[in-house]
Amino acid sequence: MSEILHKQLVIIGGGPAGLAAAIAAWEDGIRNMVVLEREDTAGGILRQCIHNGFGLHRFGEELTGPEYAQRDIDRAAELGIPVQCSTTVLSLSRERQITCISPEFGLQVIEAEAVILAMGCRERPRGALGTPGTRCAGIYTAGTAQKFVNLEGLMPGKRVVILGSGDIGLIMARRMTLQGAKVLACVELMPYSSGLNRNIVQCLQDYDIPLYLSHTVTRIEGRDRLTGVEVSQVGPDRKVIPGTQMHFDCDTLLLSVGLIPENELSRGAGVELSPVTSGAEVDDSFETSIPGIYACGNVLHVHDLVDYVSEESFRAGHAAARRIQGSQRKEDLTVKVRDGSGVRGTVPQILKLRKDSEESVRLMFRPAAVYKNMACVVECGGEVLMRKRAMIFTPGEMAVMDLKPDMVRKINGDLLVRMEEA
């Protein structure tokens, strides 16, 4: 049995969420900590996101993914935060005991006063789709293709169809085009895109790449290598409409069909997970159902903007530091946050409030569909605390509701977040 190491704080994941949480905790005085990262370099998925558009909210300037990540990497190094790369966490117990393994340190067992989960998310693979056809080469998730092109200098193919209109898929449509490939189409099962509108414009429309909404790939063709795909239209019930088939000759199919929070470790520790977000259920300090275990970033819920990931993770880091230092706030009231009509996956799911609170509370959710000229309402006991109107709400863009301190002090029971006519 390995010698048990003792840490005040262990952060699992060295991407933007983990680094932000570590920086916040360190600045609050926590020194006996470690960040565990399974890749050989910190920075997470941002290392392969070489396009710009990051950092506008946090830094007030437009950065590429690697530039954004490097700022946190440099800050962590400046503070002296230990980041242990090439380390795979094998298990996490509800008693906050972590078992991990690495080439440099071998098998390690670490006991922590607090743990922050920041493992990010993974892409949904072909196996989850059940699309008929052979298991030929040429089918990749969009993130895998992005890694090949941006980090390894390899081209997956020359004639490309993209299934799904998530942001990674949209960005790869542009990236593959710029690298000389012909992107024939982007195909989306839903009647709306699941990506940001700016990516639809900049990555598809600017390059004359057609977007087929309410369509899906119904057959994959080819033996050794993909030779083509069949695309069909689907009805409101998402069932294929006979006679609507289109054929595309292609050698590459990229899948951008959703992201799944990496919660195997959370599940093993007994953390209660949301059936809607697939991430942990947390309170407004980002503490999970297991005391001393926190979650932030894409392992909690899939974000649109890394700026929001960092902001959320700073708060989780500060909260973990308060627990370690024994200065946790005392709540007067615990309330639940419920999804109402048109709302999916509001985070946090629980608020622990003080009567004299001077802090704002941020609620984030995804609309259940596309809503035009609607308003989002936060109500308590039938009383409206906040109402936010917008020209359009879409599932591809996270909705944010910031409850100011005067609103928070009015809360005396469970909250309901819902959509209504503007």
Residue pairs with C-beta under 8 A, 6 or more apart in sequence:
1 109
2 106
2 107
2 108
2 109
3 109
4 97
4 109
4 110
4 111
5 108
5 109
5 110
5 111
6 32
6 110
6 111
6 112
7 32
7 33
7 34
7 110
7 111
7 112
7 113
8 30
8 31
8 32
8 33
8 112
8 113
8 114
8 324
9 22
9 25
9 30
9 32
9 33
9 34
9 112
9 113
9 114
9 115
9 116
9 320
9 321
9 324
10 33
10 34
10 36
10 96
10 98
10 110
10 112
10 114
10 115
10 116
11 18
11 21
11 22
11 25
11 33
11 34
11 35
11 36
11 115
11 116
11 118
12 18
12 36
12 89
12 92
12 98
12 115
12 116
12 117
12 118
12 119
12 265
13 35
13 36
13 37
13 44
13 117
13 118
13 119
13 120
13 297
13 299
14 35
14 36
14 37
14 39
14 42
14 43
14 44
14 83
14 85
14 118
15 37
15 42
15 43
15 44
15 45
15 46
15 69
15 118
15 120
15 297
16 43
16 44
16 46
16 68
16 69
16 72
16 297
16 306
16 309
16 310
16 313
17 44
17 118
17 120
17 296
17 297
17 298
17 299
17 309
17 310
17 312
17 313
18 35
18 37
18 42
18 44
18 116
18 118
18 297
18 313
19 35
19 42
19 43
19 69
19 72
19 73
19 75
19 76
19 83
19 313
20 72
20 296
20 309
20 310
20 311
20 313
20 314
20 317
21 116
21 118
21 294
21 296
21 313
21 314
21 316
21 317
21 320
22 33
22 35
22 76
22 81
22 83
22 317
23 72
23 75
23 76
23 79
23 81
23 314
23 317
24 313
24 314
24 315
24 316
24 317
24 318
24 321
25 33
25 116
25 317
25 318
25 320
25 321
25 324
26 33
26 79
26 81
27 79
28 317
28 318
28 321
28 322
28 325
29 321
29 325
30 320
30 321
30 324
30 325
33 81
33 82
34 82
34 83
34 84
34 110
35 42
35 76
35 81
35 82
35 83
35 84
36 84
36 87
36 89
36 98
36 100
37 83
37 84
37 85
37 86
37 87
38 85
38 86
38 87
38 88
38 89
39 85
39 86
40 85
40 86
41 47
41 85
42 69
42 73
42 76
42 83
42 85
43 66
43 69
43 70
43 72
43 73
44 69
44 120
45 65
45 120
45 143
46 54
46 65
46 66
46 68
46 69
46 306
47 65
47 66
47 69
47 151
48 65
48 143
48 146
48 147
48 150
48 151
49 64
49 65
49 66
49 146
49 150
49 171
50 64
50 65
50 66
50 150
51 64
51 65
51 171
51 174
51 175
52 62
52 63
52 64
53 62
53 198
54 62
54 63
54 64
54 65
54 67
54 68
54 305
54 306
54 307
55 61
55 62
55 63
55 67
55 68
55 306
55 307
56 62
56 307
57 305
57 307
57 308
57 311
58 307
58 310
58 311
59 68
59 71
63 71
65 306
68 306
72 310
76 83
84 102
84 104
84 105
86 102
86 103
86 104
87 100
87 101
87 102
87 105
87 108
88 100
88 101
88 102
89 98
89 99
89 100
89 265
90 99
90 100
90 101
91 98
91 99
91 265
91 268
92 98
92 99
92 115
92 265
92 266
92 268
92 269
92 293
93 268
93 269
94 269
94 270
94 290
94 293
95 111
96 111
96 112
96 113
96 114
96 115
96 292
96 293
97 109
97 110
97 111
97 112
98 108
98 109
98 110
98 111
98 112
98 115
99 107
99 108
99 109
99 110
100 107
100 108
100 110
101 107
101 108
102 108
112 292
113 292
113 323
113 324
114 292
114 293
114 294
114 320
114 323
114 324
115 292
115 293
115 294
116 293
116 294
116 295
116 296
116 313
116 316
116 317
116 320
117 263
117 265
117 266
117 271
117 280
117 288
117 293
117 294
117 295
117 296
117 299
117 300
118 295
118 296
118 297
118 299
118 313
119 261
119 262
119 263
119 265
119 299
120 261
120 262
120 297
120 298
120 299
121 259
121 260
121 261
121 262
121 298
121 299
121 302
122 259
122 260
122 262
123 141
123 142
123 143
123 144
123 168
123 255
123 256
123 257
123 258
123 259
123 260
124 141
124 255
124 257
124 258
124 259
124 260
125 141
125 255
126 139
126 255
128 257
129 163
129 255
129 257
131 217
131 218
131 219
131 220
132 218
132 219
132 220
133 219
133 220
133 221
133 222
134 220
134 221
134 222
134 223
136 220
136 222
136 223
136 224
136 225
136 226
136 227
137 224
137 225
137 226
138 156
138 157
138 222
138 225
138 226
138 251
138 252
138 253
139 220
139 226
139 252
139 253
139 255
140 148
140 156
140 252
140 253
140 254
140 255
141 254
141 255
141 256
142 162
142 164
142 166
142 168
142 169
142 171
142 172
142 254
142 255
142 256
143 168
145 156
145 172
145 176
145 252
145 254
146 168
146 171
146 172
146 175
148 154
148 155
148 156
149 155
149 156
149 172
149 175
149 176
149 179
150 175
155 179
155 180
155 181
156 176
156 252
156 254
157 181
157 226
157 250
157 251
157 252
158 180
158 181
158 182
158 251
158 252
159 181
159 182
159 184
159 248
159 249
159 250
159 251
159 252
160 173
160 176
160 181
160 182
160 183
160 184
160 250
160 251
160 252
160 253
160 254
161 183
161 184
161 185
161 186
161 187
161 217
161 229
161 231
161 248
161 250
161 252
161 253
161 254
162 169
162 172
162 173
162 183
162 185
162 186
162 187
162 253
162 254
162 255
162 256
163 169
163 187
163 216
163 217
163 253
163 254
163 255
163 256
163 257
164 186
164 187
164 188
164 189
164 194
164 255
164 256
164 257
164 258
165 186
165 188
165 193
165 194
165 195
165 200
165 211
165 256
165 396
166 194
166 195
166 256
166 257
166 258
166 259
167 195
167 196
167 199
167 256
167 304
167 396
168 256
169 186
169 195
169 254
169 255
169 256
170 186
170 193
170 195
170 196
170 199
170 200
170 203
170 204
170 256
171 199
171 203
172 254
172 256
173 183
173 186
173 203
173 204
173 207
173 209
174 202
174 203
174 204
174 206
174 207
176 183
176 254
177 183
177 207
177 209
181 252
183 207
183 209
184 248
184 250
185 209
185 210
185 211
185 212
185 231
185 248
186 204
186 209
186 210
186 211
186 212
187 212
187 215
187 216
187 217
187 231
188 194
188 211
188 212
188 213
188 214
188 215
189 214
189 215
189 216
189 234
189 238
190 213
190 214
190 395
191 213
191 214
191 236
191 370
192 213
192 369
192 370
192 394
192 395
192 396
193 200
193 211
193 213
193 394
193 396
194 258
194 395
194 396
195 396
196 304
196 396
196 397
197 394
197 396
197 397
200 211
203 209
204 210
204 211
212 231
212 233
214 233
214 234
214 235
215 231
215 232
215 233
215 234
216 231
216 232
216 234
216 240
217 229
217 230
217 231
217 253
218 230
218 231
218 232
218 240
218 245
219 229
219 230
220 226
220 229
220 253
221 227
221 228
221 229
221 230
222 228
225 251
226 250
226 251
226 252
226 253
227 249
227 250
227 251
228 247
228 248
228 249
228 250
229 247
229 248
229 250
229 253
230 245
230 246
230 247
231 245
231 246
231 247
231 248
232 240
232 241
232 244
232 245
232 246
233 240
233 241
233 244
234 240
234 241
235 241
259 298
259 302
260 278
261 277
261 278
261 279
261 298
261 299
261 300
261 301
261 302
262 299
263 271
263 273
263 278
263 279
263 280
263 299
266 273
266 279
266 280
266 288
266 293
266 295
266 299
267 273
269 290
269 293
270 289
270 290
271 280
271 288
271 289
271 290
271 293
271 295
272 280
272 281
272 288
272 289
273 279
273 280
273 281
274 280
274 281
274 301
274 345
274 347
274 349
276 339
276 344
276 345
277 300
277 301
277 302
277 345
277 347
279 295
279 299
279 300
279 301
279 347
280 288
280 289
280 295
280 299
280 300
281 288
281 289
281 348
281 349
281 350
282 288
282 294
282 295
282 300
282 347
282 348
282 349
282 350
283 334
283 348
283 349
283 350
283 351
283 352
284 348
284 350
284 351
284 352
284 361
285 294
285 315
285 316
285 319
285 322
285 329
285 352
286 294
286 295
286 296
286 300
286 312
286 315
286 316
286 319
286 348
287 293
287 294
287 319
287 323
288 294
288 295
292 323
294 316
294 319
294 320
295 316
296 309
296 312
296 313
296 315
296 316
297 303
297 309
297 312
297 313
298 309
300 312
300 347
301 345
301 347
301 364
303 309
303 312
303 398
304 396
304 397
304 398
305 398
308 364
308 398
308 400
322 328
322 329
329 352
329 354
330 354
331 352
331 353
331 354
332 353
332 354
332 355
333 352
333 353
333 354
333 355
333 411
333 412
334 350
334 351
334 352
334 353
335 350
335 351
335 353
335 380
335 411
335 413
335 414
335 415
336 349
336 350
336 351
336 414
336 415
337 346
337 348
337 349
337 350
337 351
337 363
337 414
337 415
337 417
338 346
338 414
338 415
338 416
338 417
339 345
339 346
339 365
339 417
339 418
340 377
340 416
340 417
340 418
340 419
341 418
341 419
341 420
342 367
342 368
342 369
342 371
342 374
342 393
342 418
342 419
343 365
343 367
343 368
343 376
343 417
343 418
343 419
344 365
344 366
344 367
344 368
344 395
345 365
345 366
346 363
346 364
346 365
346 417
347 363
347 364
347 365
348 363
351 361
351 411
351 415
353 408
353 411
355 409
356 409
357 405
357 408
357 409
358 405
359 405
359 408
360 402
360 403
360 404
360 405
360 408
361 402
361 403
361 408
362 400
362 401
362 402
362 403
363 378
363 400
363 401
363 402
363 403
363 415
363 417
364 398
364 399
364 400
364 401
365 398
365 399
365 401
365 417
366 395
366 398
366 399
367 393
367 394
367 395
367 399
367 419
368 395
368 419
369 395
370 392
370 393
370 394
370 395
371 392
371 393
371 394
371 419
372 391
372 392
373 389
373 391
373 392
373 421
373 422
374 389
374 390
374 393
374 419
374 420
374 421
374 422
375 387
375 388
375 389
375 390
375 419
375 420
375 421
375 422
376 387
376 388
376 390
376 393
376 399
376 401
376 417
376 418
376 419
377 384
377 386
377 387
377 388
377 417
377 418
377 419
377 420
378 384
378 385
378 386
378 387
378 401
378 403
378 407
378 415
378 416
378 417
379 385
379 415
379 416
379 418
380 410
380 411
380 412
380 413
380 414
380 415
380 416
381 412
381 413
383 410
385 403
385 407
385 410
385 411
385 415
386 401
386 403
386 407
388 399
388 401
389 422
390 399
393 399
393 419
401 417
